[in-house]
Amino acid sequence: MTKAKRPILALDFGRARIGVAISDELHLLAHPLETIRADAQTTSRVAEIVREKKVDHVVVGIPRQMNGAIGLAANDALQFVEKLRAILRCPVVTWDERLSTVAAERALRDAGKKTHQTRGYVDQVAAQMILQGYLDRRQNEAPAEESTRGV
């Protein structure tokens, strides 16, 4: 039997909106949670979610350029990470999230959703994709004895 853990929170940072996703207690699946308006209250809302959900740590997507370089959007996200690190008691880590919003928009479009219907939801789906990639990588890197414990 796999032991339940505290959930992981992921953020898809944007200048207008921030998508939020959360993991299940087994750290296997990511679920959309909410969209936060990017304003002066953003960091306090993230801190509130971390407290309410008893989050283990926060993953913030960093939108690197296709060549891996840090551009303006990534710099904005990194500044946001520093603000979070200053107020949160849990760790805040970064994750390369190239094209997560594009992938989220495509997934919603493929599901038959129109762009105007998904505006508030696409950021949550992008955060979900960031978190699922992060969870999958952690799962693949888990030591063999950890992943087979209890079997």
C-alpha positions in Angstrom: 0.0 0.0 0.0 1.4 3.4 -1.0 1.5 6.0 1.7 -0.4 9.2 1.2 1.7 12.4 1.0 1.0 16.1 1.3 -0.1 17.4 -2.2 2.1 19.4 -4.5 0.9 22.7 -6.0 1.8 23.9 -9.4 1.5 27.4 -10.9 1.4 28.6 -14.5 2.5 32.2 -14.1 1.2 34.8 -16.5 1.0 38.6 -16.4 -2.8 38.6 -16.3 -3.7 35.2 -14.8 -2.0 32.4 -12.9 -3.3 28.9 -13.3 -3.2 26.6 -10.3 -3.1 22.8 -10.2 -2.7 20.3 -7.3 -1.6 16.8 -7.1 -3.4 13.9 -5.5 -2.0 12.5 -2.2 -0.1 9.8 -4.0 1.7 12.3 -6.3 0.5 10.4 -9.4 -2.1 12.7 -10.9 -2.4 16.5 -11.3 -5.8 18.2 -11.2 -6.8 21.8 -12.2 -7.7 23.9 -9.1 -8.3 27.5 -9.9 -7.2 30.6 -11.8 -5.9 33.6 -9.9 -5.9 37.1 -11.3 -2.3 38.4 -11.3 -2.5 41.5 -9.1 -1.3 42.7 -5.7 -3.2 39.9 -3.9 -1.7 37.0 -5.9 1.1 35.9 -3.5 -1.3 36.1 -0.5 -3.8 33.9 -2.4 -1.1 31.4 -3.2 -0.1 31.4 0.5 -3.7 30.8 1.5 -4.0 27.8 -0.8 -0.7 26.4 0.5 -2.1 26.6 4.1 -5.6 25.3 3.2 -4.4 22.4 1.2 -1.4 21.6 3.5 0.9 21.7 0.4 4.3 20.0 0.6 5.9 22.3 -2.0 5.1 24.6 -4.9 6.3 24.1 -8.5 6.3 27.2 -10.7 6.6 26.8 -14.5 9.4 28.9 -16.1 8.6 29.6 -19.8 12.1 29.2 -21.3 12.6 30.1 -24.9 12.8 27.2 -27.4 16.6 27.4 -27.3 16.6 27.2 -23.5 17.4 30.8 -22.9 15.7 32.9 -20.2 13.5 35.6 -21.8 11.3 38.4 -20.4 8.4 36.0 -19.5 10.8 33.7 -17.7 12.4 36.6 -15.8 8.9 37.7 -14.6 8.2 34.2 -13.4 11.5 34.0 -11.6 10.8 37.3 -9.8 7.4 35.8 -8.8 9.2 32.7 -7.5 11.4 34.9 -5.3 8.3 36.7 -3.9 6.8 33.3 -3.0 10.0 32.0 -1.4 10.0 35.1 0.8 6.5 34.4 2.2 5.9 30.6 2.0 7.2 28.1 4.6 7.4 25.3 2.0 9.9 25.0 -0.8 9.3 26.6 -4.1 10.9 24.9 -7.1 11.0 25.8 -10.8 10.2 23.6 -13.8 10.8 24.1 -17.5 7.4 24.6 -19.0 8.0 25.5 -22.6 4.7 25.5 -24.6 2.5 24.3 -21.7 -0.1 26.9 -22.5 0.0 26.1 -26.2 -0.5 22.4 -25.3 -3.3 23.2 -23.0 -5.1 25.3 -25.6 -4.7 22.5 -28.1 -6.0 19.9 -25.6 -9.1 22.0 -24.9 -9.7 22.7 -28.6 -9.4 19.0 -29.3 -12.0 18.4 -26.6 -14.4 20.6 -28.6 -14.0 23.7 -26.4 -14.1 27.1 -28.1 -11.3 29.6 -27.2 -13.7 32.1 -25.6 -15.1 29.2 -23.4 -11.7 28.3 -22.1 -10.1 31.6 -21.3 -10.3 31.2 -17.5 -9.7 27.5 -17.6 -6.7 27.2 -20.0 -4.3 28.5 -17.3 -5.4 25.8 -14.9 -4.9 23.1 -17.6 -1.5 24.5 -18.3 -0.6 24.3 -14.6 -2.0 20.8 -14.6 0.3 19.9 -17.5 3.3 21.4 -15.8 2.5 19.5 -12.6 1.9 16.2 -14.4 5.2 16.5 -16.2 6.9 17.2 -12.9 5.1 14.2 -11.2 5.9 11.9 -14.0 9.6 12.8 -13.9 9.7 12.3 -10.1 8.0 8.9 -10.5 10.5 7.8 -13.2 13.5 8.9 -11.1 12.2 7.2 -7.9 14.6 4.5 -6.7 13.3 1.0 -7.5 12.9 0.0 -3.9 10.8 3.0 -3.2 8.4 2.4 -6.2 8.0 -1.3 -5.4 7.6 -0.9 -1.6 4.6 -2.7 -0.3 4.2 -5.0 -3.4 
